[in-house]
């Protein structure tokens, strides 16, 4: 829980009473490699704070092609956020790419605390704002940056991740083929 507390404190500190109420909602959960935290079509009820491992968020089209949208790495929240907020079926899968450990809490129980704990509501708002800014930047980058620049940005954003997961997942995230990724990696390893 100390990792979660450090993460929260960096974004927006909580008072001791709020932290106590917030922290007691979480339980430890483990996912094995390839397990799902949530699947497309399910209604999300839990939010998780990832302490170890890697989770990918992806969409699978009708033909079975998968498109990686995001990687969750340690010290980040994961969950079907749109589904949590709307209580409609989730639109993307969240799957463990490695064995993972998370602290998981019922989202409805967290939101119940907002009225009486404004510092928690402030944290949640700031977290949502950060995610919105990240998502907007990612959408712009995928359109405006060439594949080389997207790869360099990936390396900065996720240092060491390419040693932990298959290259085809990275290629999907970058919007390129595995062959293109191999060429780009070879080019940068030679320079």
C-alpha positions in Angstrom: 0.0 0.0 0.0 3.0 2.3 0.4 3.5 2.4 -3.4 -0.2 3.5 -3.8 0.2 6.1 -1.1 3.4 7.6 -2.7 1.6 7.7 -6.1 -1.4 9.5 -4.7 0.7 12.0 -2.7 2.6 13.0 -5.9 -0.7 13.9 -7.6 -2.8 15.4 -4.8 -2.1 14.6 -1.1 -4.9 13.1 1.0 -5.5 13.8 4.7 -4.9 11.0 7.2 -8.6 10.2 7.7 -9.2 10.2 3.9 -6.2 8.0 3.3 -7.5 5.5 5.9 -11.0 5.4 4.3 -9.5 5.1 0.8 -6.9 2.5 1.6 -9.2 0.1 3.4 -11.2 -0.4 0.1 -8.3 -2.1 -1.6 -7.3 -5.8 -1.6 -4.4 -7.4 -3.2 -5.1 -9.3 -6.4 -2.7 -11.3 -8.7 -3.1 -11.9 -12.4 -1.2 -14.6 -14.2 0.2 -13.9 -17.6 -2.6 -13.7 -20.2 -5.3 -13.3 -17.5 -7.8 -10.5 -18.1 -8.5 -7.7 -15.6 -11.6 -6.8 -17.6 -12.9 -8.0 -21.0 -14.7 -6.1 -23.8 -18.4 -6.3 -23.2 -18.2 -6.6 -19.4 -19.4 -3.8 -17.1 -16.5 -2.5 -15.0 -16.9 -2.4 -11.2 -13.3 -2.4 -10.0 -10.3 -0.1 -10.4 -6.8 -1.5 -9.9 -3.5 0.0 -9.0 -0.7 -2.0 -10.6 2.4 -2.6 -8.4 4.2 -5.3 -10.5 3.9 -6.5 -14.1 2.5 -5.2 -17.4 -1.1 -5.0 -18.6 -2.2 -4.0 -22.1 -5.4 -2.4 -23.1 -6.5 -3.5 -26.6 -9.4 -3.7 -29.0 -10.0 -6.8 -31.2 -11.9 -6.1 -34.4 -14.5 -8.4 -36.1 -11.7 -10.1 -38.1 -9.7 -10.9 -34.9 -7.0 -8.3 -35.4 -5.8 -6.8 -32.2 -4.9 -3.1 -31.7 -2.9 -2.2 -28.5 -4.1 1.2 -27.2 -2.1 1.5 -23.9 0.3 -0.3 -21.7 -0.1 -0.1 -17.9 3.1 -0.5 -16.0 3.8 -0.4 -12.3 2.5 2.5 -10.3 -0.5 3.3 -12.5 -4.2 2.7 -12.3 -5.9 0.3 -14.7 -9.6 -0.5 -15.3 -12.3 0.1 -17.8 -12.6 3.8 -16.9 -15.4 4.7 -19.4 -17.4 1.7 -18.2 -16.8 2.6 -14.6 -18.1 6.1 -15.2 -21.1 5.2 -17.4 -21.8 1.6 -16.1 -22.1 0.5 -19.8 -20.2 -2.4 -21.2 -16.4 -1.9 -21.5 -15.1 -1.4 -25.0 -11.6 -2.7 -24.7 -9.8 -5.7 -23.0 -7.2 -5.3 -20.2 -4.9 -8.3 -20.3 -1.8 -9.2 -18.3 1.3 -9.5 -20.5 3.3 -10.7 -17.5 2.4 -12.0 -14.0 0.9 -8.9 -12.2 0.1 -7.8 -8.7 -2.5 -5.1 -8.1 -4.5 -3.4 -5.4 -8.1 -3.5 -6.4 -11.1 -1.6 -5.1 -14.8 -1.3 -6.0 -15.0 2.0 -7.9 -18.5 2.8 -6.5 -17.2 2.6 -3.0 -14.4 5.1 -3.9 -16.9 7.5 -5.5 -19.1 7.3 -2.4 -16.3 8.9 -0.4 -16.2 12.0 -2.7 -18.9 14.0 -1.0 -17.3 13.7 2.5 -13.7 13.7 1.3 -13.0 16.5 -1.1 -9.3 15.8 -1.1 -10.1 12.4 -2.6 -12.4 13.9 -5.2 -9.6 16.4 -6.0 -7.1 13.5 -6.5 -9.6 11.7 -8.8 -10.1 14.8 -10.8 -6.4 15.4 -11.2 -5.9 11.8 -12.2 -8.6 12.1 -14.8 -7.1 15.3 -16.1 -3.7 13.7 -16.5 -5.2 10.8 -18.4 -7.1 13.1 -20.7 -3.9 15.1 -21.5 -2.0 11.9 -22.1 -4.7 10.5 -24.4 -5.0 13.7 -26.4 -1.2 13.7 -26.9 -1.2 10.1 -27.9 -3.9 10.7 -30.5 -2.0 13.6 -32.0 1.3 11.8 -32.0 -0.1 8.7 -33.8 -1.2 11.0 -36.7 1.6 13.6 -36.8 4.7 11.6 -35.9 6.4 9.2 -38.3 7.1 5.6 -37.1 10.7 6.4 -36.1 9.6 9.2 -33.8 6.8 7.2 -32.3 9.3 4.4 -31.5 11.7 6.9 -29.8 8.8 8.3 -27.9 7.7 4.8 -26.8 11.2 4.1 -25.5 11.1 7.3 -23.4 7.6 6.7 -22.1 8.2 3.0 -21.4 11.9 2.4 -20.6 12.8 -1.2 -20.5 9.3 -2.4 -21.6 10.6 -3.9 -24.9 12.6 -6.4 -22.9 9.5 -7.6 -21.1 6.9 -8.1 -23.8 6.7 -9.5 -27.4 7.7 -7.1 -30.2 4.4 -7.5 -32.0 2.6 -5.9 -29.1 4.9 -2.9 -29.4 4.4 -2.8 -33.2 0.6 -2.8 -32.7 0.8 0.0 -30.2 2.9 2.1 -32.6 0.5 1.4 -35.5 3.2 -0.4 -37.6 4.0 -4.0 -38.6 6.4 -6.1 -36.7 8.7 -6.0 -39.8 8.7 -2.2 -39.8 9.5 -2.3 -36.1 12.5 -4.6 -36.7 13.8 -2.3 -39.4 13.5 0.7 -37.0 15.1 -1.1 -34.1 18.0 -2.2 -36.4 18.4 1.4 -37.7 18.7 2.8 -34.2 21.0 0.1 -32.9 23.4 0.8 -35.7 23.6 4.6 -35.0 
